[in-house]
Amino acid sequence: LEPGPAHAGQWLEERRDLAADYRAAFGAAAPLHEVSGIAAGNDTDQTGGTATAWFGDSRIAAAGSAK
C-alpha cells in the first residue's frame, strides 16, 4: 500500500474495502462467507532489492463500525 521509503520509520494506519479489493483482483464479487484470515507481506521480486516491514495489530470490522 505504501511503496518506497517515504514513510520509513513511521507507523501508518491503513483501511481497506475487502470486497472492492477482491473485485479489483478477481473481476467478480467477493464470496458471501466470513473472512477466515488475512495475509500481509512484502516482496522485491520485480526489483531484486531488499525490504523490511513491521506489521502491528490487525483488525477486520464491518464497514461503518466503530474503530
C-alpha distance (Angstrom), angle and dihedral (degrees) to the residues before:
residue distance angle dihedral
L1 . . .
E2 3.80 . .
P3 3.80 111.2 .
G4 3.77 122.0 -170.7
P5 3.80 132.2 21.3
A6 3.83 98.6 -68.1
H7 3.81 93.3 110.3
A8 3.81 99.5 30.5
G9 3.79 111.8 147.8
Q10 3.82 93.7 18.5
W11 3.81 131.4 106.1
L12 3.80 111.3 -130.3
E13 3.78 131.0 -167.9
E14 3.80 114.4 -136.9
R15 3.79 126.8 -169.5
R16 3.78 122.1 -165.5
D17 3.79 136.7 -174.4
L18 3.81 99.6 -133.7
A19 3.82 94.0 -165.7
A20 3.83 91.4 52.2
D21 3.82 91.3 46.0
Y22 3.82 89.7 51.3
R23 3.83 91.7 50.1
A24 3.81 90.9 49.2
A25 3.81 92.7 49.3
F26 3.80 100.2 40.8
G27 3.82 105.9 20.8
A28 3.80 93.7 -125.6
A29 3.78 139.6 83.1
A30 3.79 116.0 -80.2
P31 3.82 115.9 -101.6
L32 3.79 114.5 -95.2
H33 3.80 99.2 -118.1
E34 3.77 134.5 98.2
V35 3.78 120.1 -77.6
S36 3.79 105.2 -109.2
G37 3.79 98.2 -171.5
I38 3.76 147.8 -16.2
A39 3.78 133.2 -138.3
A40 3.79 127.8 -149.8
G41 3.73 125.4 -173.5
N42 3.76 149.1 131.2
D43 3.76 135.1 -133.8
T44 3.77 142.2 -179.3
D45 3.80 98.1 -154.2
Q46 3.79 93.9 131.9
T47 3.81 97.9 39.5
G48 3.79 102.3 39.4
G49 3.82 89.4 -136.1
T50 3.76 132.3 119.4
A51 3.79 130.6 -106.9
T52 3.78 139.2 -174.4
A53 3.79 121.9 -158.4
W54 3.78 131.4 -178.7
F55 3.79 119.8 -156.2
G56 3.78 123.4 -161.1
D57 3.78 131.0 -170.8
S58 3.80 116.8 -29.3
R59 3.79 126.8 -154.3
I60 3.79 132.9 -174.8
A61 3.78 115.8 -157.0
A62 3.78 136.8 165.7
A63 3.80 115.6 -95.7
G64 3.77 111.5 -85.0
S65 3.81 94.9 17.8
A66 3.78 120.5 136.8
K67 3.80 117.5 -89.8
